[in-house]
Amino acid sequence: MSKIFNVAVVGCGIGRSHIVEGYLPNADKFKVKLLCDLNAERMGAVADEFAITRRIASFDEALAMDDIDIIDICTPPGLHFPMVMAALKAGKHVICEKPLVGSLAQVDAVMEQEKASKGMLMPVFQYRFGNGIEQAKAIIDAGIAGKPFMGTVETLWRRDAPYYAVPWRGKWATELGGVLMGHAIHPHDLFTYLMGDIERVFGRVATRVNPIEVEDTISASLQMKNGALASLTATLGSADDTTRIRLAFENVTFESDHAAYNPGEKLWKIQPRNPETAAKIDALLKDWQHVPSRFQTQMARFHDALTGTGPLPVTSADSRRSLELVTAFYHSSATNEDVVLPIGPGHPLYESWVPAQFRAA
Ligand SMILES: NC(=O)c1ccc[n+]([C@@H]2O[C@H](COP(=O)([O-])OP(=O)(O)OC[C@H]3O[C@@H](n4cnc5c(N)ncnc54)[C@H](O)[C@@H]3O)[C@@H](O)[C@H]2O)c1
């Protein structure tokens, strides 16, 4: 029998989805022992729904509990950095929702802390898991797709006033960014996961849709390290919610399912450009084993990593890559210049991309 890890879920918004999609289907691997939230009513409803008896408001108390193995951080983005650092220092394994932290300096500090800690850290990027995305990844990794030519990523979602009634949203101090950090971060991660590292970014950000501090509309032209070109577009002012990724390689063109929040689940349109490639894809996918999507597989693979039977499915390096793109976007838009990656200490936005007027005094 596999070891069952005891989990404390901190934050009962998306934290409820972690329970429903991630922990309950993996009940032989995880047990949610504790809920932590400042909102007692909300926590009570989730705790009652899943018969979780231990409920607390204090994060520090959760860290001090010896029988808790994993701290699952589902709080607003501005709290992630101090919470991840404290949980790692307390020796816990840590899962943290996106965005992991609010700057490259912070992610580098987290990566340093990881080296000194006995716990493992897994950031959340649940869109990476499911049959559609994983078949595309398998074809690319097998070398069948060939040279990457071009990619387009569209994150066209809709967010209106009720969404921004939650006080932490729309503000630099608490959301840390807009559509780049909170929404397009998932499709952009899928894109680099499949097409590789970015070399240069020319980006524009704007606030067009809602009366908020952070951006809600973006576009960029990219050059990848492998020479491919790409365009990224996103807005929160679409009529509906659509995510669409289209990637043209030498031998295959891929198009994602358009399901906004689970584009990796359903099979992607995979169009070989010649019969030899079609035959190779058929052979590769002949015995394909079903992969449940989103949190179910991300959590199951975290268990593999914790028990030494598989790699960590998402790493802080993956988060760093996504935050590097965000940094490049903001800098390019502010300077009207192309930004060359990688970005390290010494870059003007390494410590923070928050505009000066919104920084704490
Ligand atoms: N992966 C995804 O698809 C996805 C989807 C939605 C949200 N998120 C991310 O999850 C995080 C939470 O978003 P949400 O929509 O669930 O927010 P939310 O506001 O609905 O829930 C956050 C919860 O955290 C609680 N909280 C705040 N401060 C706390 C503290 N100090 N200690 C304990 N609890 C505290 C709040 O009371 C609230 O119940 C954000 O980082 C967001 O970007 C990810």
The ligand as an SDF file (V2000), in Angstrom:
LIG
                    3D

 44 48  0  0  0  0  0  0  0  0999 V2000
   -5.2100   27.0180  -10.9470 N   0  0  0  0  0  0  0  0  0  0  0  0
   -6.3310   27.6570  -11.2500 C   0  0  0  0  0  0  0  0  0  0  0  0
   -6.9600   27.3910  -12.2750 O   0  0  0  0  0  0  0  0  0  0  0  0
   -6.8500   28.7110  -10.3260 C   0  0  0  0  0  0  0  0  0  0  0  0
   -8.2040   29.0800  -10.3620 C   0  0  0  0  0  0  0  0  0  0  0  0
   -8.6440   30.0460   -9.4550 C   0  0  0  0  0  0  0  0  0  0  0  0
   -7.7550   30.6360   -8.5800 C   0  0  0  0  0  0  0  0  0  0  0  0
   -6.4360   30.2730   -8.6080 N   0  0  0  0  0  0  0  0  0  0  0  0
   -5.4610   30.8900   -7.6970 C   0  0  0  0  0  0  0  0  0  0  0  0
   -5.7330   30.4200   -6.3870 O   0  0  0  0  0  0  0  0  0  0  0  0
   -5.4970   31.4620   -5.4310 C   0  0  0  0  0  0  0  0  0  0  0  0
   -6.7790   31.7250   -4.6650 C   0  0  0  0  0  0  0  0  0  0  0  0
   -7.7690   32.1680   -5.5660 O   0  0  0  0  0  0  0  0  0  0  0  0
   -9.3360   31.9910   -5.2290 P   0  0  0  0  0  0  0  0  0  0  0  0
  -10.0560   32.3740   -6.4680 O   0  0  0  0  0  0  0  0  0  0  0  0
   -9.5840   30.6820   -4.6120 O   0  0  0  0  0  0  0  0  0  0  0  0
   -9.4870   33.1530   -4.1380 O   0  0  0  0  0  0  0  0  0  0  0  0
  -10.6460   33.3120   -3.0660 P   0  0  0  0  0  0  0  0  0  0  0  0
  -10.6090   34.7260   -2.6090 O   0  0  0  0  0  0  0  0  0  0  0  0
  -11.9310   32.7410   -3.5910 O   0  0  0  0  0  0  0  0  0  0  0  0
  -10.1800   32.3410   -1.8670 O   0  0  0  0  0  0  0  0  0  0  0  0
   -9.0360   32.6050   -1.1050 C   0  0  0  0  0  0  0  0  0  0  0  0
   -9.3120   32.1510    0.3160 C   0  0  0  0  0  0  0  0  0  0  0  0
   -8.1300   32.3860    1.0830 O   0  0  0  0  0  0  0  0  0  0  0  0
   -8.5440   32.8070    2.3790 C   0  0  0  0  0  0  0  0  0  0  0  0
   -7.4430   33.5200    3.0320 N   0  0  0  0  0  0  0  0  0  0  0  0
   -6.9930   34.7680    2.7720 C   0  0  0  0  0  0  0  0  0  0  0  0
   -5.9630   35.0740    3.5750 N   0  0  0  0  0  0  0  0  0  0  0  0
   -5.7380   33.9750    4.3540 C   0  0  0  0  0  0  0  0  0  0  0  0
   -4.8020   33.6720    5.3660 C   0  0  0  0  0  0  0  0  0  0  0  0
   -3.8640   34.5710    5.7590 N   0  0  0  0  0  0  0  0  0  0  0  0
   -4.8720   32.4630    5.9520 N   0  0  0  0  0  0  0  0  0  0  0  0
   -5.7950   31.5620    5.5860 C   0  0  0  0  0  0  0  0  0  0  0  0
   -6.7190   31.8040    4.6230 N   0  0  0  0  0  0  0  0  0  0  0  0
   -6.6730   32.9960    4.0070 C   0  0  0  0  0  0  0  0  0  0  0  0
   -9.7360   33.6940    2.1180 C   0  0  0  0  0  0  0  0  0  0  0  0
  -10.5550   33.8540    3.2750 O   0  0  0  0  0  0  0  0  0  0  0  0
  -10.4420   32.9440    1.0020 C   0  0  0  0  0  0  0  0  0  0  0  0
  -11.4280   32.0500    1.4830 O   0  0  0  0  0  0  0  0  0  0  0  0
   -4.9930   32.6490   -6.2510 C   0  0  0  0  0  0  0  0  0  0  0  0
   -3.5940   32.6550   -6.2650 O   0  0  0  0  0  0  0  0  0  0  0  0
   -5.5460   32.3840   -7.6460 C   0  0  0  0  0  0  0  0  0  0  0  0
   -4.7530   32.9790   -8.6540 O   0  0  0  0  0  0  0  0  0  0  0  0
   -5.9900   29.3160   -9.4510 C   0  0  0  0  0  0  0  0  0  0  0  0
  1  2  1  0
  2  3  2  0
  2  4  1  0
  4  5  1  0
  4 44  2  0
  5  6  2  0
  6  7  1  0
  7  8  2  0
  8  9  1  0
  8 44  1  0
  9 10  1  0
  9 42  1  0
 10 11  1  0
 11 12  1  0
 11 40  1  0
 12 13  1  0
 13 14  1  0
 14 15  2  0
 14 16  1  0
 14 17  1  0
 17 18  1  0
 18 19  2  0
 18 20  1  0
 18 21  1  0
 21 22  1  0
 22 23  1  0
 23 24  1  0
 23 38  1  0
 24 25  1  0
 25 26  1  0
 25 36  1  0
 26 27  1  0
 26 35  1  0
 27 28  2  0
 28 29  1  0
 29 30  1  0
 29 35  2  0
 30 31  1  0
 30 32  2  0
 32 33  1  0
 33 34  2  0
 34 35  1  0
 36 37  1  0
 36 38  1  0
 38 39  1  0
 40 41  1  0
 40 42  1  0
 42 43  1  0
M  CHG  2   8   1  16  -1
M  END
$$$$
